[in-house]
Amino acid sequence: MPILTALWIILVVPMVNAITDKPSSAASSFSRKQKIVLGVDGGTESIRACCFDAKTGRVVGKPCASEYTTYRPNPGWAEQDPNDWYDCMGKSVRDAIDSLNQGDNDYEICCLCVDTTCCSVVALDKNNEPLRRCLLWMDARSASQTKQIMEKCKGDPALLVNCGGEGPISAEWMTPKALWINQNEPDVWRDAKTICEYQDFINFKLTGEICASSCNAATRWHWDGEECLKPPTHEDKHPGRPISLYTKMGIPELADKLPKRCIPMGKMVGQLTSDAAKHLNLPEGTPVAQGGPDAFVGMIGLGCTSPGQLCLITGSSHLHCVVSSTSLTAPGIWGAYKGSPLPGICFAEGGQSSTGSIIRWLRDILGQQGVSYKDLDREAASIPPGCDGLIGLETFQVRFCSIFSGCIKSVNCSHRTSL
């Protein structure tokens, strides 16, 4: 919660102050109401909503969460229904608003901002309806596509973020997942007018606007996070996009399927539509600010934005992020990503995908679903690490480091079914 509190204040308050800079009569009326910003966090297991005082950053009311289902049709695969995200978001936001209990309209929601999981890939038809369940961030089915990309595209400048061009690429990322859809679900590929992420889908449902997050694009799409913010021109229809990479992959059309508009964290996506306002129980026209990938948004909340700073982000997965002033890279390092998490800076990363997720898995297979994590922590603290020979593998799902192997993930997921 402290990370979310800092995040929404840092990202949203400048916009709130601009929005609420009204003529004196309107400002006098508005000043009698408490300014509230609404933060929404779309995670792996659930989507959370919480209200914050725009002036102080203090939590107002209660944080509320709604869980959704993850489907695992095969070992190493993980899918979610994008419509579940939006339905559960509505419940979480409505509950958060109901928890304010501040009388009759003595507060005003000034702005809404959403972060989500990164690399949860969605294919939308011409009516912007999902064509299939999303390929969740932890889905590793495209491991073979990562090898194809490295073989066909080695030397392409876009791959420099993958250990100086030596690879590997994670099967989690947008580029191999898009190639998997192209090769394995040609009907979905043909009918997909837009291929985007959880973040982009939610922003569309809220505002009717299709746009990409420059942070997502820089870290997981092989885009240039600075150049992609520029508007297209006659000479450059796809600024910052790795056209040569897509061409070598055999899917140059991917450039047109990904969102045309790209904006950074904190900039305005649009305003709540009438339908979205009713769904969330918020005023129509409420501004929606761009969020970003949950972990990298957490960097902003932690104040990790200056070269030389490093932060640790933990949840379902575990991530180390270090900020730099340049986009230099090296073998064994992913990044540094240009223009990410914010324009003007870069960062590199490493970590593990299996931290909170493996604890939940263990709790569930032991039949302890009703036991809180605090209780588990207390019980675990009473015994030494590794006692009775119990070992937790960091490769239970996937790794964020340079020895990633889709095969390892599949083996461990198969072990799950045998226990």
N, C-alpha and C positions, 0 to 999 in steps of 0.2 A: 504493500500500500504506500509506503513512503516514496517509492520510485514513481508510481502512478501519480501521486500528488504533485511531485516536482515536475513530472513530465507535462501534465496538462497546463500547469501554470506557465512554464517556460514557453511552450508552444502556442498557447491559446490567448493568454492575457494581452499581448500586444495587439492581437486582432480585436479582442473584446473592447479594449480601450478606444480603438479606432471606430468600432461599430457604435459605441455608446457616446461618442463625441457629438452630441446633438445640440440644436439651438437651446437657449436658456430655458424657455418654457417647457420643452420636452425633457431637457436634462433635469429640471427641477422635479418633474413628475417621476422620471426614471430613478432619481437618486433615493426616493423613498423605498425602492425595492432592492432587495439583496441581489447582487449580480452573481449568477451561478454559471459555471462551465461544467459540461457533462463529458466525462471520459469513459470510453468503452474499450475493453481489452478482449479481443477475440483469440482465445488460446486453443491449445490442442484438445482439451477435455470439455471446456465450457466457454461461455462469453459473459464477461462481467461488466457492470456499469456502476458508476459512482459519481456523485455530485460534489463539486468543490466550490468554495467561496473564491470568486475571481480576484479579490483583493488580498486575501491572506493565504490562500492555498489549503485552508483547513477543510477536512471532510465535513460535508453537510448531509444529514440523513445517514443511510446505511448503504454499504456496498452490496450489490445483489448479483447473483449468478444463475445461469441456466445451463444445464449440461446437454450435450448432443451426442449422437452415436457415431462411433468410428467402426467402419466395416473392414474386415480383413478377408477378402475372398481367396487369397493365396498367401503362402509364406512370403514375407517381404513386401506385401502390398498393404496399403492403408488408404481408405477413401472416406469422404464425408459428403453429405448432401448439402449443396450450397443454400438451398431453401431452408434447411434446418438452422443455418447460421442466422439468417434474417428473422425467422420466426422466434428463435431464442433470444436474439438481440431485443426484439420488441418486448418480450416478457421482462428481461433484465432491466431495461430502461424504464418501463412503466412501474416496476416495483421500486426502483431507485427514486423515481419522482414521488411515488406514493409515500415513501419513507420520510419525506421532508417534513410533513406535518407542521407547516408554518402558517396556517390560517388561509385566508382568502386572497390569493394572488399577491402576497407580499414578497415574492421573489420572481426573478425573470431569468430564464435560460438564455444566456447570451450566445453560446456557441457549443458545438458538438464536435468531438474528434475521436477517431477510431484507430487503434492499431490492431494488427492481426498476425497470425503465423505467416511465415515467409515461405515461398515455394509451394503453396497449396494451389495447384493449377486448375483453372476452370475453363471449359470450352462453352461458348455461348452461340446460339443460333442467330438468325437475322432479326429475331424479336427479342434478343438478349435474354433468352431463357436457357438454362443449363441443358446441354446435350447428354451429359453423363454426370455421375458423381465426380467430385474433384479428386485429383491425385494429391493426397495430403503430403505435407512437407517431408514426412519421414518415409514415404513410399520409395522403395529402391528398385522397382521393376525395370527401370531404364539403365541398369548397370552396363548392359551390353552396348547401349547407345553412347555411353560416355567413352568407351573404348573406340567405337567407330569415329566419334568426333576427333579424338586425339590422333587417330591414324589418318583420317582424310584431311584434317585441318591443321596439322602440326605446322607451326611457324606463323599462323595467323596472329596478328597483333592483339586480337580480342582475348586470346588465351594466355596472355602474359600474367593475368591475375591468378592463374592456376600454376603456382610454383615456377614463375618465370617462363611459362610456356611448356614446361616439362610434364605438367599434369601431376596427379589425376584431376578429373572433374568429378564432383559429387553427383550421384544419381538423383539427389534431391532437387537439383537446380532446374530452372525453367527450360534451358536449352535442350538437355537430353530428354526431359519429359515431353516436350513438344515433338521431338523426333520420334519418341515411342508412339505417340498418338498417330503420327503420320504413317508409321510403318505397320502398326497393329490394328488401328481402327480407322481405315480410310474413309468410311462414311462419316464418322465424326469429324475428321479433318476437313473433308469436302464441305460439310454443312456449317463448320465453325466460322462465323463471321469475325468473332473476337476470341482470342485466347488471352487470358489474364489471370489474376490471382484473387485470393480471398479479399484482400484490401480493396482491389478495384471493383469487385462485384458488390461489396457492401456500399462503397461510395456511390456506385450507380443506383442501387436500390434506394439510397437516401436522396439523391439529387437528380437522377436522370442523366448524369454526366459520366462518360467513360474516360478515365485518365489513369495513368500509371504513376507509381511512386518512384521518384528518381533514386531513392535509397534502394528499393527493391531492384530496380533496373541495373544499378551499378554493381550490386553485390551478387545477384543471382541470374541476371539476364545477359551478362557480358556487354552491357552498354557503357558508354562514357557518361558518368554521372553529371558532368558539367555540360557537355555538348548537347545531351538529350533534352535539356531545358529550353533550347533555342527553338523558335518556330520554324516549320519547314519552309523552304524557298524553292523556286523553280530549279535552281542548281543543285540543291540538296533536299530531297523530299523526305529523307529519314535521318535527320541530324543525330549523331551520337550512336546510331544503330550499327551493329557489326554486319553490314551487308555482305562482305566477302566471306564471313564465316557461314552465314545462312546459305550462300550460293555453293560453297564447298560441301556443305551438308546435304545439298540436294533439295532444300526447301526454301528458296528465295522468297516465296510468298508469305513466310512467317513474318517478315517485316511489315506487311500490310494487315496481318491478323492481330498483331499486338497493338495496344492502345496508341493512338496518334499523339495525344496530349500527355505531357509528363510534367509533374510539378513536385517541388520539394516539401519536406515537412513544414507545417505551420502556415502554408499558403492556402488560400480559400479554394475549395473544390467547387462549391456551389451552395445552394440553399435547399432546405427540406421541401420536397414536393408535397402536394396535398395528401396523397396516399401515404407517404412516409410519415407525415405529421400525425395522421390518424393512427397509424400503426404504433408510433412511439408515445402518443399522448403529449405531443409537443406542438408549439405554434408553427404553422406553415411559414416558410421563409427563414427559419432559424439557420444561421450560417453553419456550414460544415467545413472544418479545417482538415487539411491533409495530415494523416498520421504516418504510418509506415510499418516496417517489420517489428514485431514485438520486442525482440532482443535489442535491436539497434535504436529503437525509440527509448528503450531503457537506458542507453548510453547518455541520451540527452537529459533524462530525469536525474541521472547520477552526476551530471555536470562533467562528464568525460568527453570534452570537446577540444582540448588543447593538445598539441603535439607532445608526445612523451607520456601522456596519461594512459593508464590501463585499467579496465574494469572487468569484473566477473559477473556474468548474468547467469542465473540458475532458475530452473523451473522443470518442465518435462525434460529439457536438455540443459547442457552446461556449456558456456561460451566465454572465451577470453577475447577482449577487443582492445587493440592498442592504436592510438591516434598518431598520425604522422602528418607532416606538412607537404609531402610529395607522394606520388603514386609508385615509388620504387618497389620492386619485388625481388624475390630470391627463391632458390630451390627450397622446398619444404614449407613454404608460406602461401596462404591464400590472401590475396590482396597485394599491396594496398589498393583499395578501391577509390577511384577518383570521384570527388564530389559526394562522398558518403561518410557518415550519415547525413551531413549537411553540406551545402555548397561551400567551397573554399577550404575544406579539409579532406583528409583521406584516413582510412583505417585498414588494418590487417587483423586476421582472426585465427582462432584455433579452439578446440574443445571436444566435448563428447555429446552424443545425442541421447545417452541413456543415464539419466540421473533420477529425477522425479518419476519418470515413466517406468523405470524398472522397479522402483519401490511400490508403485501402485500395482504393477503386475504381480509382484510377490505377495502383497497383501491380499489381492483377489484370489490367487490360486490356493492360498492358505485358508480361504473361507473367512477372512477377517474384514469384509467390505464395510462393516459398520464401525470399525475401529479408527479413531482419528490418527493423523500423522504425529501429533504431539504425544499420544500414548505410545505409538511405535518408537518414537525417539527416546522416550523415557525408559522403555523396556530395553532398547538396544544399548543405552548408556550404562546399563548394569553389567554388561558382559564385554570381554575384550574383542577387538576387531579380529575377524578371521577364525573365531573359535568354532569348533566342530567341523572345520574344513569348508565352511561356506564361503564361496567366492562370487562376487558380482562382476560380470564382464562389462567393460565399457563399450564393447562391440555388440551389445545386446540388440541394438537397432542399427545404427550407422555411426560413423565418426566424422567429425568436422575437420580432421587432420589429413595429412597427405598420404596416409597409407590406407585410405578408404577402400573397402572391398564389399561389393554387393553380395558376394558369395557368403561372407561372414555373417551378414545380416540374415540371409535366408536360412543358414544353418541354425542360428540361435532362435529364430522364430519357429522353426520346425521343432526344436527342443521344447518349445512351449506346449506344443500339442501332445508331447509324449509324457509330460509330467502328470 
